[in-house]
Amino acid sequence: MNGIRAIDALEIVHPDDPQLSPNGERFAFVRREAEDASTTAATIHVVPVGGDEATQFTATDGVDSRPRWSPDGERLAFVSTRGENDRQQIWLLPTDGGEARRVTAVVGGVDDLEWSPDGSRLLFSQRVTADDRETGRDHAVDPDYEFEPPDPRVIDRMIYRADTEYADGRRRHVYILDVERALEAERSSTGVGTVRDDGDGTGEDADSDGDDSNGDGAITRLTDGDADYVLPTWGDDRTVYYASKVGERPDDSLTYELAEHDVERDETDAFTRTTGWLSGLEATTDGLVAFEYTPEERASMRQTEIRVHDRESGTETTPTEPLDRTVGHRCRFEWAPDGETLYFTTPDTGSRVLWSVPGDASEKPTRIYGEGVTVEDFSVGRDAVAVVQSEWDHPGDVFVTTRRGAETHRLTRVNGDYLDGRAVRRPEGVWFDVGDEGGEESTALESSERDGDGTRREEDDNRVQGWILTPPSFDADASPGETYPLVVEIHGGPHAQWTTAGTMWHEFQTLAARGYVVFWCNPRGSTGYGEAHATAIDRDWGRVTLADVLAGVETVCEREYVDDSEVFVTGGSFGGFMTAWAVGHTDRFRAAAAQRGVYDLTGFYGSTDAFHLLEGDFDTTPWEEPEFLWEQSPVSNVPDVETPTLVMHSDRDYRTPANTAELFYLGLQKHGVDTRLVRYPREGHELSRSGEPAHLVDRIERIVRWFDGYSEHHDTAPALECDRDDGLSNLSDGSSSSGDLS
């Protein structure tokens, strides 16, 4: 069988955003896959809960997202970029087949789509300027209109860019769409934007020679002013909830004000505040509002809880408080249809699992699903829960389980044909001890007993969980004495968690197929093991984490099949920080690849939208302790680096901007270290997860190519001694080299 390859990124399918229909008989999900080297296609598919093949529900024309069933199940609303431009608009599709109709033509791009409980209206948000609001472009815009970035940019905000874009005066506002008015306006405009979908995903443009129109009165804006209103959600049919940052300088604040908007009276009432990083807001029709809360003091070091505010009584409960786990970092929560039970995910000892808890906190949380898997997303119905999950043997599929997780069925095999011809190796779990001060002594453990309710046990504080992935061809009995080089992967965050699946499945399996043993772990600082484990790197990202990683390396190198003279290291984001920190503090690694990292904490603080991370984790700022932050930065140790180090970064990464990578790279050059800087245009911080297909392939191939050049197990010259693209697929320029890495 063939091993996993970097170029397989063009074949791997990723499902997400499962949505159960109101009757619980089927669910919709988004299927993402590469369309070509530069673009990714995303279509909506539907599969019966009782079991059958998934069918494509929307045409392959643009990028579809956010499928949402109407309360009566007769329509599916979704967001799509199909049409004259790439702005996201709302489309409606009859669920018994027929035409998909575009019902918005707004300037800002639709997000946060949700039906009202009676099914008459759709709630959404968009990012718009004050001029957009004044001219009505936030209600309807000419398809030929293009936003012109200001020249020059005059910046007054502290956070003026994020993801891959500058704000340029745009703020997020909340809107309601009257569905019947919008459909009537669409009909009267001779079918503008209509695409016929016949239930099999095929589609053709209907006649569209009329004027673009969304109908007078179809769209109502609920918010105004120079603020961002986020996470809108319905309560009952007349009530919308949303949040906005408040404070003397909202961009410097971690305080959100939650507001209730009476749609009929057009009145707003701010009813509570919370602190931290909000990513969700969920309400019931009888006035229970669930939201995230993180203590404000050094918030990045604290665990995130779910609080529930009762609008009738004004009281608040924290149903997740008994659980020593965080509802953060790619976790989410949702009310069950009964409005009484909350479902949520957390990292948990190498898995991402699903919990349930009464909203009134009358019982402790119960872990109902997810042992040994990574729950990516879920949707709760009356009797079932639809789950998108990945596992060691597949990168993602949709499953359905009961509300208590008692019985589970796999409903899709979106990568079935692809995996039938691939050899996938199962990782082996390993636990090891680390010293109180991060010492190098370690002891391999076969297993570790953990309490099933997620509570912390003191004896676990200095244990670290990791995994070992061997090449598909590895057979200790058939080839005694054969050894393999080792690649060490370090995760980002730092307060995150790796599992045996998730977004790294492809990269780990590719490295193993190339002949490397792969090791990764969740050192102190990681989530999923309780607050004490996560806060152990207080004011000390580098020393503690490196000690844990090295302890794991020595544990793995005790295996006879590991060549302990050939150990390589890589990681992204905080993993990039740690890769650079490692090569500045040890010569244990033969070569390194630092990706989208933070290399100078002061430079990072001044250029990121996440400066509160540094304030929380280090409890300081560059003005208070400049020398301390320099000493805690990898660039301070560049004169001690001898390890050949590849530096990779994205041009539009505004989470960890490229300025610190440039400083690190220049320092390596100045001190005569073998190095190369690779920059990816158009990409942001999510390159490894959602970058252009050609860039996904190129990134992994260049890492493997760099390591191969310094390994005696591969007959490959160092990358600096060859043509820059030698041995790579070079998909971005449409060519392909004769190398075998692809």
Protein Blocks (a to p, Z undefined) as FASTA:
>chain_A
ZZddfklmmmpccdehiacdfklpaccddddddfblmbccdddddddfkopadddfbdce
djdehiacdfklpaccdddfedjblcdcdddddfkbpadddfbdcfkopahiacdfkopa
ccddddddfklmmnopmmoccfkbccddddddddfbfblcghjbcfklpacddddddfkl
mmmmmmmnnopaiacdehnopacddddfbccdebehkaccfbgcjdddehiacfbfkbcc
ddddedjblmlpcbdcdddddfklopacdfbdcedjdfbdcddfkopacdddddfbhkll
pccddddddfknopacdfklmpccddeehiacdddfklpaccddddeehiacdddddfkl
paccddfbhghiacfbdcddfkbccdddddfkbgbdcddddfkopaccdfbdfklmmmmm
pccdddddddddddfkopabdcddfbdcddfklpacfklmmgccddddddfklcfklmgh
iacdddddddehjlccddfehjllmmmmmmmmnopacdddddehiahiajklmmmmgoil
klmmmmmmmmmmmmmmmpmklcfkbccdddehjlmmmmmmmmmmcckbfbdcdehiafbf
klmmmmpcklmmmmmmnopafklmmmlmmmmpmklmmmmpcbdcdddddfklcklccklm
mmmmmmmmmnopacdddddehiafklmmmpcfklmmmmmmmmmmmmmmmcckbccddfkl
pcfkgoiaklmnopacfbfkZZ
